[in-house]
Structure formats: C-alpha cells, structure tokens
Amino acid sequence: MKKVLLSILAFTAVNCSLMAQTTKLFDGKTTTGWHSYLKTGPGAWKVVDGALQLDPKAPDQGDLVTDKEYENYELSLQWKIAEGGNSGIIFGVHEDPQFGATYLTGIEMQVLDDKGAEDNKKATHLAGSLYDIEAASSAAKPAGEWNKIKIRKDNGQLTFWMNGKKTIDVKIGSPEWQEMLNNSKFKTWKGFAAYPKGRIALQDHGAVVSFKNISIKEI
C-alpha cells in the first residue's frame, strides 16, 4: 500500500510539474507566435538585438498580440522605453473587429518614461501601474534601462511585480476593484476586463519600445 501511495504522489508531482512548465513566447530571433492586432504579420515590430522592438516610423503600425489566448498564468518579461515614450503590456485582449483596439477589452500594465512622457501627471498612469485604476507602489528604472516585470493572473486575482517588488495586488470583481473601476475612465466600457481568456498585447503608442525574455507559465 505504501508503494502504491508513493507511486501516486510521484505521478501527481510529475503531472503538476508538467502543467506548470514555463514556455517562451518569444524566441529572441523571430516574431513567430505574434501578429499585429486584427491583421496578419508583425506590422511595425521587428527583432533587434534579441528583443521585440517597435519602429514608430515603419508602416502598418499597431499593437502586437500573441497568436494564442491565455487565462490563468504568470507572464514574465523585460521592457525598456525611449525617452518620452509610452507603451503598455495589455492582457485579456478579445480580438474582434467590433473592438478596434486592444485596450478596449484588455487590462494594462503601464510602460512609461515616468520622467519625460507627457502622460505622467497621474500616479495611476506611471510605469508599473494598473493603468488608470491603481498606482504602482514603486518606481520604474529610467528611460533606456531594462525593467523586469511579472504579471500573475489567477482566477481574477491580479498581482504585478516590477524589478522584484510587488506593485499591485487586487481581485477583478471585488468591491475594491469595482470602486477603483468606477473612478477610472473604463467605468462605462462594456468590453473592458470582460473576457477572462484572451491575448497578450505589446502596445504601439508611437515610441521606440523593446521587450525581451518573454515567457509564460500557465497555472
């Protein structure tokens, strides 16, 4: 009986390990696994020095989204932004022609040059924030430097980390969430945060921005 129990435990542990495997969303060389929102191909995004980078002067501008949809996961990556730049990591994106932009459905972790960007007047718009909903509890590194982030989404519980520090922890649909949402510009947006499963997007906001070491662990 003891051997049977040990075998069951070992089998369960292996299965859990397999389920929690980390997958690279970006191979560092190609745009495989990504496409421009509502289009085919990477658009204005290209691979530069092992990072996905937006060329704001290239044709076919638009947010870059994953080919696959995800629901519960830990997303890890690094980002850096040009001086004065603005971008974001948007998730829970429902790709549908009725929604002309990723941010109409997706929730955003802000990417910003906090010092030089025009959109730096509100705390909830600074880098690492749950955009326009909750301010990050610590500041990002300056423009031109890499910031390491992790976004965990687990049955509606959102937790953000930036450079090793927890910056956001809130549950979608909770009284706290609803209060913050009612004080945001999203309060009347019917599609916003309405899709538990969706694509992950890297935002094109007109500035040079780079993302690398992008990986996901589904939970």
C-alpha positions as CSV (number, residue, x, y, z in Angstrom):
1,M,0.0,0.0,0.0
2,K,2.8,2.4,0.9
3,K,4.5,1.8,-2.5
4,V,1.2,2.5,-4.3
5,L,0.7,5.8,-2.4
6,L,4.3,6.8,-3.2
7,S,3.7,6.0,-6.9
8,I,0.5,8.1,-6.9
9,L,2.3,11.0,-5.2
10,A,5.2,10.8,-7.7
11,F,2.8,10.7,-10.6
12,T,0.8,13.7,-9.3
13,A,4.0,15.6,-8.7
14,V,5.2,15.0,-12.3
15,N,1.9,16.0,-13.7
16,C,1.8,19.2,-11.7
17,S,5.4,19.9,-12.8
18,L,4.4,19.5,-16.5
19,M,1.3,21.7,-16.1
20,A,3.5,24.4,-14.6
21,Q,6.2,24.4,-17.3
22,T,7.4,27.8,-18.5
23,T,7.0,28.5,-22.2
24,K,8.9,31.1,-24.2
25,L,6.5,33.5,-26.0
26,F,9.4,35.0,-27.9
27,D,12.4,33.0,-29.2
28,G,14.7,36.1,-29.4
29,K,15.1,35.7,-33.2
30,T,11.8,35.9,-34.9
31,T,8.2,37.2,-34.5
32,T,6.8,33.7,-34.6
33,G,3.8,33.4,-32.3
34,W,2.8,37.0,-32.7
35,H,0.8,39.2,-35.1
36,S,-0.5,42.7,-35.4
37,Y,-3.9,43.2,-33.8
38,L,-6.7,42.4,-36.3
39,K,-4.1,41.8,-39.0
40,T,-1.6,39.2,-40.1
41,G,2.2,39.5,-39.8
42,P,4.1,41.6,-37.2
43,G,3.5,45.0,-38.8
44,A,5.9,47.7,-37.5
45,W,7.5,45.3,-35.0
46,K,10.9,43.6,-35.6
47,V,13.6,41.8,-33.7
48,V,16.5,44.0,-32.7
49,D,19.4,42.7,-30.5
50,G,17.3,39.8,-29.2
51,A,14.3,42.0,-28.4
52,L,10.9,42.7,-29.9
53,Q,11.1,46.4,-30.9
54,L,8.6,48.8,-32.3
55,D,9.7,51.0,-35.2
56,P,7.4,54.0,-34.9
57,K,8.3,55.2,-38.4
58,A,7.5,51.9,-40.1
59,P,4.3,51.3,-42.0
60,D,1.5,49.0,-40.6
61,Q,1.5,50.4,-37.1
62,G,-0.5,48.6,-34.4
63,D,-0.3,46.6,-31.2
64,L,1.5,43.2,-31.3
65,V,-0.6,40.3,-29.9
66,T,0.0,36.6,-29.1
67,D,-1.4,34.1,-31.6
68,K,-2.7,32.1,-28.6
69,E,-5.1,33.1,-25.8
70,Y,-4.4,32.6,-22.1
71,E,-6.5,32.7,-18.9
72,N,-4.5,31.9,-15.7
73,Y,-0.8,32.4,-15.8
74,E,2.4,34.1,-14.8
75,L,3.8,36.3,-17.5
76,S,7.5,37.4,-17.2
77,L,9.4,39.8,-19.4
78,Q,11.7,42.8,-19.5
79,W,11.0,46.1,-21.1
80,K,12.7,49.4,-21.8
81,I,11.3,52.6,-23.3
82,A,12.9,55.5,-25.2
83,E,13.0,59.0,-23.6
84,G,9.5,60.5,-23.5
85,G,8.0,57.2,-24.5
86,N,4.7,55.5,-23.7
87,S,3.6,51.9,-24.2
88,G,2.0,49.1,-22.2
89,I,1.5,45.3,-21.6
90,I,-2.2,44.6,-22.2
91,F,-3.8,41.3,-21.4
92,G,-7.2,39.6,-21.5
93,V,-7.5,41.1,-25.0
94,H,-10.5,39.9,-27.0
95,E,-9.5,40.1,-30.7
96,D,-12.7,41.0,-32.5
97,P,-13.4,43.7,-35.2
98,Q,-16.1,45.2,-33.0
99,F,-13.2,46.3,-30.7
100,G,-10.9,48.5,-32.8
101,A,-8.1,48.5,-30.2
102,T,-6.6,46.1,-27.6
103,Y,-7.2,48.4,-24.7
104,L,-11.0,48.4,-25.3
105,T,-11.1,44.9,-23.7
106,G,-7.6,44.3,-22.2
107,I,-6.2,45.4,-18.8
108,E,-2.9,47.3,-19.0
109,M,0.3,47.3,-17.0
110,Q,1.7,50.7,-17.9
111,V,5.1,51.1,-19.6
112,L,6.3,54.7,-19.5
113,D,9.2,57.1,-19.2
114,D,8.0,58.5,-15.9
115,K,10.2,61.5,-16.1
116,G,9.8,62.6,-19.7
117,A,6.5,61.2,-21.0
118,E,3.5,63.5,-21.5
119,D,1.2,61.1,-19.7
120,N,3.0,61.3,-16.4
121,K,0.6,63.6,-14.5
122,K,-1.4,60.9,-12.7
123,A,0.0,58.3,-10.4
124,T,-2.2,55.6,-12.0
125,H,-0.5,56.4,-15.3
126,L,3.1,55.8,-14.2
127,A,5.1,52.7,-15.1
128,G,4.1,49.5,-13.4
129,S,0.6,50.8,-12.6
130,L,-2.6,49.0,-13.3
131,Y,-3.4,51.7,-15.9
132,D,-5.9,54.4,-14.7
133,I,-7.0,52.1,-12.0
134,E,-4.3,51.6,-9.3
135,A,-0.9,53.2,-8.9
136,A,2.3,51.1,-8.6
137,S,3.8,51.1,-5.2
138,S,7.4,51.5,-6.5
139,A,9.0,53.4,-9.4
140,A,10.5,52.0,-12.6
141,K,14.0,52.5,-13.8
142,P,14.7,55.5,-16.1
143,A,14.2,55.5,-19.9
144,G,16.7,53.4,-21.7
145,E,17.1,50.9,-18.8
146,W,15.6,47.4,-18.7
147,N,12.8,46.8,-16.2
148,K,11.9,43.2,-15.2
149,I,8.2,42.5,-14.6
150,K,5.9,39.7,-13.7
151,I,2.1,39.7,-14.1
152,R,0.2,36.9,-12.3
153,K,-3.5,36.4,-13.2
154,D,-5.1,33.6,-11.2
155,N,-8.9,33.3,-11.3
156,G,-9.2,37.1,-11.4
157,Q,-6.5,37.8,-8.8
158,L,-4.1,40.2,-10.4
159,T,-0.6,40.6,-8.9
160,F,2.2,42.7,-10.5
161,W,5.9,42.8,-9.7
162,M,8.4,45.2,-11.1
163,N,12.1,44.8,-10.5
164,G,11.5,42.3,-7.8
165,K,9.0,44.4,-5.9
166,K,5.2,43.7,-5.7
167,T,3.4,46.8,-7.1
168,I,-0.2,45.7,-7.5
169,D,-2.5,43.1,-5.8
170,V,-6.2,43.2,-6.5
171,K,-9.0,40.8,-7.5
172,I,-11.1,41.6,-10.5
173,G,-14.8,41.9,-9.5
174,S,-14.1,42.5,-5.8
175,P,-15.5,45.6,-4.0
176,E,-12.0,47.2,-4.1
177,W,-11.8,46.6,-7.8
178,Q,-15.3,48.0,-8.5
179,E,-14.6,51.1,-6.5
180,M,-11.3,51.8,-8.4
181,L,-13.0,51.0,-11.7
182,N,-15.8,53.4,-11.0
183,N,-13.2,56.1,-10.6
184,S,-11.5,55.3,-13.8
185,K,-12.2,56.1,-17.5
186,F,-13.2,52.5,-18.0
187,K,-16.3,52.6,-15.9
188,T,-18.7,52.7,-18.8
189,W,-16.7,50.5,-21.2
190,K,-18.8,47.3,-21.6
191,G,-16.0,45.2,-23.1
192,F,-13.3,46.2,-20.6
193,A,-12.0,43.3,-18.4
194,A,-15.0,41.3,-19.6
195,Y,-13.0,38.3,-21.1
196,P,-11.2,36.0,-18.6
197,K,-9.4,34.4,-21.5
198,G,-7.6,36.5,-24.1
199,R,-4.5,37.5,-26.0
200,I,-1.5,39.3,-24.5
201,A,-0.5,42.6,-26.3
202,L,2.5,44.8,-26.5
203,Q,1.3,48.3,-27.2
204,D,2.2,50.6,-30.0
205,H,1.9,54.1,-28.6
206,G,4.3,55.8,-31.1
207,A,7.6,55.4,-29.3
208,V,10.5,53.1,-29.6
209,V,9.9,50.3,-27.0
210,S,11.6,47.0,-26.6
211,F,10.5,43.7,-24.9
212,K,12.7,40.6,-24.3
213,N,12.9,37.4,-22.3
214,I,9.1,36.9,-22.7
215,S,7.8,33.8,-21.1
216,I,4.6,32.4,-19.6
217,K,3.7,29.7,-17.1
218,E,0.1,28.6,-17.2
219,I,-1.4,27.9,-13.8
